[in-house]
């Protein structure tokens, strides 16, 4: 009897021991799972925080580059910036485990879409409208493609592409009827999708039509791939004053903008501008340097020479169409750091994935005013 009770007791004790072991094992597995889950979440949070830290560092580097570009514009004469060869686009600078890049471009070498319409007088600037339409034509597009841009800028409802047109789109779109704050708004205008604005308009047969086999070095560098992009020929900024100097800056104007100055501009006249810039060390200081060049003495409108049409001398055109002094500049600054930066590495070695931050601004040097600013 006692031995039977003892046997049952031992069996019951073994069961309790097994249950306890199972419970302990279950708790241990649960604890391990929880620990692993916590570790995984902690590692993910660490990577996120590390990425945020790297992003913050890249942002600081971009801001440093942006301030460096502003200092260059304010302190270094424009002529020296152009003639130095690297003043407008210096090589990248290593700093703090990352890199700083910046680039300065003359924004008034492009056609400002906002100069087409005067919001105060409600009048179109026919000269600038003609230049913009001529630009489209030079790039192989139709001149009337520009009509919806005028309707987008003016504040009336008398055009063919006003509120009624955009309300019928799917999804409906609101028309601005005001100045554009950046060129990206152009992609909302009828006929100007991103491919038209930011894609290349280079004709497929261009290389065959303009073979470089017998070209001089100047002729070969006259037109680059970037010249065929509409966004590199147009801009959209709201000036500090309505009556700002909207003439085209010859030192910053790309090929097709120069070709759009007049119906009488051609490849040879643009080439002569390039040659004169090279002769002057990379910077044209006086418009009069073009006056005696034969390509600018050809007859133009109203019995004037091409030079006088562009310079405005002896005409009722206020100030002409061209200038040589830059006033509006685009600054592009980039900060770049390695995602997993190791301070023991050499500062000029960047390996693995990069984190990049960009800052873009349009700066009015004459009025010391930022017209546009964006961080990405």
C-alpha positions in Angstrom: 0.0 0.0 0.0 2.7 2.5 1.0 4.8 1.4 -1.9 1.9 2.1 -4.3 1.3 5.5 -2.8 5.0 6.2 -3.1 5.1 5.2 -6.7 2.1 7.4 -7.5 3.8 10.3 -5.6 7.0 9.8 -7.6 5.0 9.8 -10.9 3.1 12.9 -9.9 6.4 14.6 -8.9 7.9 13.7 -12.3 4.8 15.1 -14.1 5.1 18.3 -12.1 8.8 18.5 -12.8 8.1 18.0 -16.6 5.4 20.6 -16.5 7.7 23.0 -14.7 10.5 22.3 -17.3 8.0 22.9 -20.1 6.9 26.1 -18.5 10.5 27.2 -17.9 11.4 26.3 -21.5 8.3 28.1 -22.9 9.1 31.1 -20.8 12.7 31.0 -22.0 11.7 30.7 -25.6 9.2 33.5 -25.2 11.9 35.6 -23.5 14.3 34.8 -26.2 11.8 35.6 -28.9 11.0 38.9 -27.1 14.7 39.6 -26.8 15.3 38.9 -30.5 12.4 41.0 -31.5 13.5 43.8 -29.2 17.0 43.5 -30.6 15.7 43.6 -34.2 13.6 46.7 -33.5 16.4 48.3 -31.7 18.8 47.6 -34.6 16.2 49.0 -37.0 15.8 52.1 -34.9 19.6 52.4 -34.7 19.9 52.3 -38.4 17.1 54.8 -38.8 18.8 57.1 -36.3 22.1 56.6 -38.0 20.5 57.4 -41.3 19.0 60.5 -39.9 22.3 61.5 -38.4 24.0 61.0 -41.7 21.2 62.9 -43.4 21.6 65.8 -41.0 25.4 65.8 -41.6 24.8 65.9 -45.4 22.3 68.7 -44.9 24.9 70.7 -43.0 27.5 70.1 -45.7 25.0 71.3 -48.4 24.3 74.4 -46.4 28.0 75.0 -46.0 28.4 74.7 -49.8 25.5 77.1 -50.4 27.0 79.7 -48.1 30.3 79.3 -49.8 28.7 80.0 -53.2 27.0 83.1 -51.8 30.3 84.3 -50.4 31.9 83.8 -53.8 29.2 85.8 -55.5 29.4 88.7 -53.0 33.1 89.0 -52.7 34.6 87.9 -56.0 34.1 90.1 -59.1 32.0 88.3 -61.7 34.7 88.7 -64.3 37.1 86.8 -62.1 34.6 84.0 -61.4 34.2 83.4 -65.2 37.9 83.8 -66.0 39.2 81.6 -63.2 37.7 78.5 -64.9 36.7 77.0 -61.5 35.1 79.9 -59.7 31.6 79.0 -60.9 32.0 75.3 -60.5 34.8 74.4 -58.1 36.0 70.8 -57.5 34.4 68.9 -54.6 35.7 69.7 -51.1 36.2 66.8 -48.6 35.0 67.7 -45.1 34.0 65.8 -42.0 33.7 62.5 -43.7 31.7 63.8 -46.6 31.9 66.0 -49.6 30.7 69.5 -50.5 29.8 70.5 -54.1 28.4 73.7 -55.4 27.7 75.3 -58.8 26.9 78.8 -59.8 25.0 79.6 -63.0 23.9 82.9 -64.5 20.1 82.6 -64.4 19.6 85.7 -66.4 21.1 84.0 -69.4 17.8 82.2 -69.7 14.4 83.5 -70.8 12.3 84.2 -67.7 8.7 83.1 -68.4 7.4 85.6 -65.8 8.8 88.4 -67.9 6.3 87.7 -70.6 3.4 89.2 -68.7 3.3 92.3 -66.5 0.8 91.8 -63.7 0.7 95.5 -62.9 -0.1 96.9 -66.4 -1.8 93.6 -67.6 0.2 93.8 -70.7 2.3 91.2 -72.6 6.0 91.8 -73.2 5.8 91.1 -76.9 9.6 91.1 -77.3 10.1 88.4 -74.7 7.1 86.5 -75.9 8.6 86.5 -79.4 11.9 85.2 -78.0 10.3 82.4 -76.1 8.3 81.3 -79.2 11.4 81.5 -81.3 13.2 79.3 -78.7 10.6 76.6 -79.1 11.0 76.8 -82.9 14.8 76.6 -82.7 14.3 73.4 -80.6 12.1 71.9 -83.2 8.7 72.6 -81.5 5.8 74.7 -82.8 5.5 78.3 -81.8 1.9 78.1 -80.8 2.8 75.6 -78.1 3.6 78.7 -76.1 0.0 80.1 -76.2 -1.2 78.0 -73.1 1.7 79.5 -71.2 0.4 83.0 -71.7 -3.1 81.9 -70.6 -1.5 80.3 -67.5 0.3 83.6 -66.6 -2.3 86.2 -67.4 -5.2 86.9 -65.0 -8.1 86.9 -67.6 -10.3 84.2 -69.0 -10.1 85.1 -72.6 -7.8 82.5 -74.0 -8.4 79.0 -75.3 -6.7 77.3 -72.4 -8.2 79.0 -69.3 -10.2 77.7 -66.3 -12.8 75.8 -68.4 -10.1 73.7 -70.1 -8.3 72.7 -66.9 -11.5 71.9 -65.0 -12.4 69.3 -67.7 -9.1 67.3 -67.2 -9.0 64.0 -65.3 -8.3 64.8 -62.5 -9.3 68.5 -62.7 -6.5 71.0 -62.4 -6.5 74.6 -61.3 -5.0 77.2 -63.6 -2.5 79.6 -61.9 -3.4 82.9 -63.6 -0.3 84.3 -61.9 3.5 84.2 -61.9 5.3 80.8 -61.7 7.4 80.3 -58.6 9.6 77.7 -60.2 10.0 76.2 -63.7 8.6 72.9 -62.4 5.1 74.5 -62.7 5.5 74.5 -66.4 4.8 70.8 -66.4 1.2 71.6 -65.4 0.6 73.7 -68.5 -1.0 72.1 -71.5 1.6 70.7 -73.9 4.4 70.7 -71.4 4.8 67.4 -69.8 8.1 66.5 -67.9 9.5 64.8 -71.0 9.1 68.1 -73.0 10.5 70.3 -70.2 13.3 68.1 -68.9 14.0 65.7 -71.8 16.3 66.2 -74.7 14.9 67.7 -77.9 17.9 66.7 -79.9 16.9 65.6 -83.4 17.7 61.9 -84.2 19.6 62.9 -87.3 21.5 65.8 -85.7 24.9 64.0 -85.6 24.7 63.2 -89.3 23.5 66.7 -90.2 26.2 68.4 -88.2 29.2 66.1 -88.5 32.1 67.2 -86.4 34.7 65.7 -88.7 35.6 69.1 -90.2 34.7 71.4 -87.4 37.1 73.6 -85.4 37.5 73.2 -81.7 35.2 76.2 -81.1 32.5 74.8 -83.4 32.7 71.4 -81.6 32.1 73.0 -78.2 29.4 75.4 -79.5 26.5 73.1 -78.6 26.4 70.5 -75.9 23.9 67.8 -74.9 22.5 70.0 -72.2 21.6 72.8 -74.7 18.8 70.6 -76.1 16.9 70.5 -72.8 14.2 73.1 -72.6 14.7 73.5 -68.8 18.3 74.7 -69.5 17.0 77.5 -71.6 14.0 78.8 -69.6 13.6 79.9 -66.0 10.8 81.1 -63.8 11.4 83.4 -60.9 9.5 86.3 -59.5 11.7 89.4 -59.6 12.2 91.7 -56.7 10.9 94.6 -58.8 8.5 94.4 -61.7 10.7 96.6 -63.9 13.9 94.5 -63.4 16.5 94.2 -66.2 15.2 91.3 -68.2 17.9 91.5 -70.9 19.7 88.3 -71.7 23.2 87.9 -70.1 25.6 87.0 -73.0 28.1 85.5 -70.6 25.6 83.0 -69.3 23.2 82.4 -72.3 23.2 78.9 -73.8 23.3 78.4 -77.6 19.5 78.2 -78.3 18.8 81.3 -76.2 21.3 83.3 -78.2 19.7 81.9 -81.4 16.4 83.2 -80.1 17.4 86.8 -79.7 16.5 87.6 -83.2 15.3 86.1 -86.5 18.6 87.2 -87.9 20.8 85.3 -85.4 22.4 82.2 -86.9 25.1 79.7 -86.0 27.9 81.9 -87.2 26.9 84.9 -85.1 26.6 82.7 -82.0 30.0 81.3 -82.8 31.5 84.8 -83.0 30.2 85.5 -79.5 32.0 82.4 -78.2 35.2 83.4 -80.0 35.0 86.9 -78.5 34.5 85.4 -75.0 37.5 83.2 -75.5 39.6 86.2 -76.8 38.6 88.2 -73.7 39.6 85.3 -71.3 36.1 83.8 -70.9 34.1 87.0 -70.1 32.6 89.7 -72.2 32.7 93.0 -70.4 31.3 95.3 -73.0 28.5 94.7 -75.6 30.4 97.1 -77.9 33.0 94.3 -78.4 30.5 92.8 -80.9 29.8 96.0 -82.8 32.5 95.7 -85.5 32.1 91.9 -86.1 30.7 91.4 -89.6 28.1 88.8 -88.5 26.5 91.6 -86.4 26.5 94.2 -89.2 24.0 92.3 -91.3 20.7 94.1 -92.0 18.0 93.4 -89.4 14.5 94.9 -88.7 13.7 98.4 -89.7 16.9 99.0 -91.6 19.0 98.5 -88.4 22.0 96.2 -88.1 21.7 93.1 -86.0 24.0 94.7 -83.5 21.8 97.7 -83.0 18.7 95.5 -82.8 20.3 93.6 -79.9 22.0 96.4 -78.2 19.1 98.8 -78.5 21.1 101.7 -79.8 19.1 104.1 -82.0 15.9 102.3 -81.4 12.8 102.7 -79.1 13.6 99.3 -77.5 14.3 100.1 -73.8 17.8 99.0 -73.2 18.0 96.5 -76.0 17.9 92.7 -75.6 21.4 91.8 -74.3 23.7 92.7 -71.4 27.0 91.4 -70.0 26.7 91.9 -66.3 25.0 89.1 -64.4 22.4 90.0 -61.7 20.4 86.8 -61.1 22.3 83.6 -60.2 21.2 80.0 -59.6 23.1 78.2 -56.8 23.1 74.4 -56.6 24.8 73.0 -53.5 25.2 69.3 -52.6 26.3 67.6 -49.3 27.2 63.9 -49.6 28.2 61.5 -46.8 28.7 57.8 -46.5 25.9 56.0 -44.8 28.2 54.0 -42.6 31.0 56.5 -42.1 34.1 55.3 -40.1 36.1 58.2 -38.7 39.3 56.0 -38.9 39.0 56.0 -42.7 40.8 58.6 -44.8 38.5 61.6 -45.3 38.9 61.4 -49.1 37.7 57.8 -49.3 33.9 57.3 -49.8 32.7 53.7 -50.0 29.3 52.1 -49.9 25.9 53.8 -50.2 25.8 57.6 -50.0 23.3 60.0 -48.4 22.8 63.2 -50.4 21.1 66.5 -49.6 20.6 69.2 -52.1 19.9 72.9 -51.9 18.8 75.1 -54.8 18.4 78.8 -54.7 18.0 81.8 -57.1 19.8 84.8 -55.8 19.4 88.4 -56.8 22.9 89.8 -56.4 22.0 93.4 -57.2 19.4 93.5 -54.4 21.1 90.9 -52.1 17.8 88.9 -52.0 17.0 85.2 -52.3 14.2 84.9 -54.9 13.8 81.1 -54.5 15.1 78.5 -52.0 14.5 74.8 -51.8 16.1 71.9 -49.8 15.9 68.3 -51.0 
